[in-house]
Structures are given as C-alpha cells and as structure tokens.
Amino acid sequence: MQPMTPPDPLPRVSVVIPTRDRPSLLRRAIQSVVDQRYPGEIECVAVFDQSEPEDVEVQLPERRSLRAIVNDRTPGLAGARNAGVLCSSGELVAFCDDDDEWLQGKLAAQVEIFQTNPQAAIVACGILIRYGDREVRRLPPAGSVVLEQLLRDRLMEINPCTILVRRGAMLGPIGLVDEDIPGGYCEDYEWLLRAATVTPIMIVSRPLVRINWHTASFFADRWRTIIQALVYLLDKHPELGRNPAGRARIEGQIAFAHAALGEGGAARQWAAHGLRANWRDPRCYAALAVSTGLISAERVVHLAHSIGRGV
C-alpha cells in the first residue's frame, strides 16, 4: 500500500482577474500574482468580460495554474468577479484588477494572519497609488476595521485588489458581489459594508498592492452612472443615512457628479443636504465650486488623484 500524502498545510488561493481588451496590462497583473513567493497553490482565473478569451503568455512557476473563462453572468465588473469566484476552487479567494499589481509578500503576509487568527474571514492590506509620475502610500487603520468605520469613511485603502476572503464566508453569510448596482460602480464598497456586518476585516499594515490610476480607468467620467449607483447604495444601506459623516460623503459625491454634468441646481441641492449632515465634508464644497464655475470637475479630480485620493 502506498503511504498517504499528508494534506497541504497551506490553503489553496484562487485569484480572480476580470479583464476587457487590455492584454498587456492583464499579462502584468497575472505575472505579479503567480510570482508571489507563497509555497501553497495559486489558481489564477482570468475572466473575460464582453470580450473573447485570449491566450496570455506568462511564466507559470511550480504550483501555479491559469485558466481563462468568459463572464456568463451580468456584464461588468460585479458579474465578472462572481463568475470567477464560482468557477474557482481555492479555500481562499482574492481579486486583482487587470491594470493593478500585487507586490511581493502580499499573499504570504495575509495567509499568516489567517493561520494565527483562525476566526478571521477577511484580510486586507495597504496600497501604493500610482498616478502619472507620483506614487502615494495609503494604509488602512491598523489591526482590524469594523462596520462603523466603513460607514464614516469609504477607507479606499481597502481596495478590492487587497482582499483575501474565505470561500465559505463569501458564498455564505457575506454573499457574492451585488450585480444590480447600476454600472457596477462602488460594488466593492457595498460588498465591504455587508462583509463588515458579519466579521471584522483584519489588516496587514503594509502597502502590498500597486493601484494604477490612469485616464483609461473604466469609470472615468461616467457621472450619470455614478449618481444612479450612489442613490442605489443609500437606498440599500439605510445605515449610511443614519451616519452623518457617511451620509454627507455620499451626498457630496452625488452633488459633485451633478456638477460635473453641468446640472448646477441638482448639485447645489445635494450639496446642501450633505452639509446639513456634516458641514465639514469637502466633497460638498468641491461640488459647489464646480457648479458655480470656479473650477472644473476635471481639475478637481486631477488634484485629488495627485495626492492619492478620489472625489
């Protein structure tokens, strides 16, 4: 009788990479994943959304696999992520956008958190934001993040590309990504709000993912969709409306989108709502400035991105 092979002490990790017509960026993203110095298995799933699968020429080290599938669910980022999750097999699930990169050490550091905290269901890490020739370091709060913190602040440092989650939690109490959000905008934040009602989000306090912002980003200038998605978010999560800072932040973003569309009346109305909730919210003031022609929306977005922030 052949001796039994002992089980692998390290969990298998499935990494879902949605993509659409960006082959060179996709190749870079996949290579950054499969090159992780992690002794366990890594399964990489490239999900081609509204585009035909293509061969991706990458070097696959030992214990690495890659496959390409078509998004057979709702077109867009949310459906593509869910399609990848459902066809993958790892005990742990992660995401990487096709224009971003994992830095060395990400996976090993996050898996170590899982091994030393068996109750943990989600681990995130910090990011480096590259915009033009600038790179800004952004770290989430140390230790763990809970729902109240996410209601007050989006905590954009907890980017979807930093998430590592137990499959059982994602397919169980947290659930998949919401495919009904208009245009898929802020689907990552909506998922985090649901996740934080189930479990704290553990944090590796190091920047281990590079987020590349550029003018080809999918949501650049899609202001109407952004308005619809944020109104949807407020309706689905009434707890946001009960948190003054969170409500003002969302209403300020809606106001800014209206201002960017040249809809000054709606922009000022939403900004006024937001300032009644929190008079300090900078987005409301930015929306008022754009709505009165003091500055362009493009200029505000550029200035925010140059310091590693969004509007």
N, C-alpha and C positions, 0 to 999 in steps of 0.2 A: 504494500500500500504506500502510495506517495504521501510524504508529510504534507499537512495542510499549510497553506501560505497564510501567515498572520495578516490580519487586516491592516490597511494603511493607517497609521496614526494621524495623518494629516488629511483634512477634508478635501474633497474634490471641489474645485471652484469653477463655476460657469460664468463666463463674461459675455454679456450681450452688447453688440455694437450695431446700432441702427445706422443705415447709410443710404445716401441717394446721390448718385452721379458725382462722387468725389474720390476716384480711385487712388490718387496719390496720398491724400490725407488718410484714407482708410488703411492703406498699407502701413503708414507710420503708426497709427493707433494700434493696429493689431500687433505689430512688432514690439511696441512698448509693453503690451500685455504678456505676450508669450516669452519675452526676455526677462520677466521677473525672476529674481533669484529665490524661488519658492520651491522646496523639494516635492511638494504634492502635485497632483494633476491639475492642469488648467485646460478647460474646454472653452474655446472661443467660438461664438456664434455670430456671424455677420448677417444682419437682417436687411435685405434689400427692399426698400420701401418705394413703391411706384417706379421701380426700375428693374431691369433684368440682372440676375446674378452674374458676376464676372469672376474669373479666376484671380486670386490675389496671391502674388508672388512674395512670400515671406519665408524666412528661415524658421523651421519648427524644431526647437530643441527637444530632447527626450522628455516624455510625459506631457507633451503638448499636442492638442488637436485643434483643427479648424474646419468648420463647415459653413456653407452659405445657404440661406433659405430665403424665401420670398415672404414678405408680410402678407399673410392671408386674413388679417383682421382689419380693423378700421385704418384707412390710410393715415399716415402721420406718425409722429414720434411715439405717442402712447401705444397705439396698436402694434407698432414695430417692437417696442420693448416687451410687451406682453407676449407676442408671438415667439420671441427669442426665449423668454423665461419658460414658456410652456413646452418648448421642444428641447430644452436643456435637461441635464441630469445631475448637476452638482448639488451637494449638500448646502453650499453657499452660492449666492447669486450676486453678481456685480454688473455694473454698467460702465461703458466708456463711449462717449460720443465720437463720431468718426474724425472730428477735427481737433480732438484733445489727446493728451498723452499721460500715461501712468509713469511716475518716476520710480527709480529703483528703490526697493524696500517697502513699497506700499502694501503689497499683499501679505508679506511676512509679518509686518507690524500689526496689521488688522487681525490676522488669524491668531496671533499671540494673545490679543485681547479676548477673543472667543475662548481660547484654551484656558486662560486664567480667570475668566468670568463665564462659567457655564450657563448662567441665566441670561446672558446678553443675547439679543436678537438682531441688533443693527450696530455696525461700527462705521464711522465716517472719519475723515481726516481733513487737514488743511489743503489749501490750493496756492498755486502761483498763477496769477492772471497776466497773460502777455497781450499787450495791445500796442501795435506798432513796434517801436524800439524800447518800450518800457515793460518792466515786469514788476508786479506788485504782489507781495506776500500777504495772504489772508488766512487767519486761523480762527476756527470756531472756539467757543468757550471751552476751557479745559474740563476734563472729567467726563461729564455727560450733559446732554441737552434734553429738556423736558418740554411739554406742550406749551406752558405759559411763556417760555422764552420764544418759541416759534410764533406765538400769537402776536407778541410785541414787535418782533423783528423777523424778517424773512431769513436772516442768517445765511446769506448767499454763499458763505464759505462752505456750507454743507451742500455742495454741488452733487447732482445725481452721479457724476463720474467718481465721486468719493465713496459711494455707498457700497457696503458689503452686508448682505442680509441673509438670514437663514431661510432656506426654501420653505420650510414648514410655516414660518411666520408670514411670508409673503402670500402663500397660497391659502393661508388660514385666516387668522384674525385681522391682519392688516388688509389683505386683498391686493389685487393687481392694480396697475395704473388705470386711472379713470379715462376711458376713451370718449366720453361725452363732452369733455371740456372743449369749447369752441376753439378750433385750430390746434388743440393740444397745448396751448400756452399755459404756463405755470402748472402743468400736470405734476411736475416734480415736487413743488411746494404743497400741492393738495395731498399728494401721497404722504409727504412728511407729516402733515397735520394728522392724518389718520394713524400713521405709524406711532406718533408720539402719544396718542391716546392709549396705545397698547403697551409700549415699552419705552424707557429712556433710550436715547441714542448715544452710544459710547463714542468717545473721541480719541483719536491719535493726534496729539498736538504737534504735528509736523506737516509742512506742505509737501504732499506726495503725489499730487496731480497737477499737470500744467493745463490750464484752460486758455485756449487761444481765441481771443475776440477779434473779429475782423468784419469787414463790410459785407461779406457773403453769409454772415450768420442768418439762420433760417428766419428768425423773427424780426430782423431789421426792418423798420418802417411799416410793420403790419399793425397799424394803430387801431383800426376798426375791430380786428380780431381780438386785440388785447383788451379793448373795452368790454366786449362780449364775454371774454373769459373771466375777467375780474368781477363782473357783475354775477356771473355764474358762481364764482368762488364765494362771494359774500352770501349768496342765497343758500349754498350747500353747507357752509360753515358759519352759522349764526353766532358762534362763539367769537368770531372775528369782530363782529359788530358790537359785542359787549366789552371788547378790549379797546380803550380809547386810542392807544398808540397804533394798534393793528388796524383799526378802522380808518384812522387818518392816513396811514400809509397806503392802503388800498385805494381809498377815495382820492388821494393825491395822485396816484398813478393813473386813475381813470381821468382825472382832470387834465393831467399832462397829455394823455393820448388825444383827448378832445382838442386841446390847444394845438397839438401838432397837426391836427386835421383842419385847423382854421376855424373851429367851432368855439368861438370865444365865449358865447353865452353859457353853453353847457360846461365849458372849462371852469368858468368863474363860479357857477352854481355848485359843481362838485368840490371845488377848492374850498368854498365857504363851508360846506358840510364837513370837510376834513378838518378845517381849522377850528370849528366848534368842538370837535372831539379832542384835538391836540394842536394848540396854536404854534407849537414848535416844529411841526412837520415840514421839512424842506421841500418836499415834492409839491405841496400845495403852493408854496411861494414861487417855485420854478414854473408851475403851470400858469400862475397869474402873470408872471413876467413874459412868458411866451405868448399868452393870449392878448397881451397889450402891445406886442411887437418890440419889447425891449431887447429881446434876444431870440434867436431861432431855436427851434427844438433840436435841430441837428447839432448846434453848438453846445447846448446843454448836455446832450448825450455824449458828445466827444469829450467834454470836460470831465464828466462823471467817469467815463471809461478810462481816461488817462490816469486816474487815481485808483483804478481797480474797483469801481462801483457802478451799479446800474441806476436807472431812474426809479 
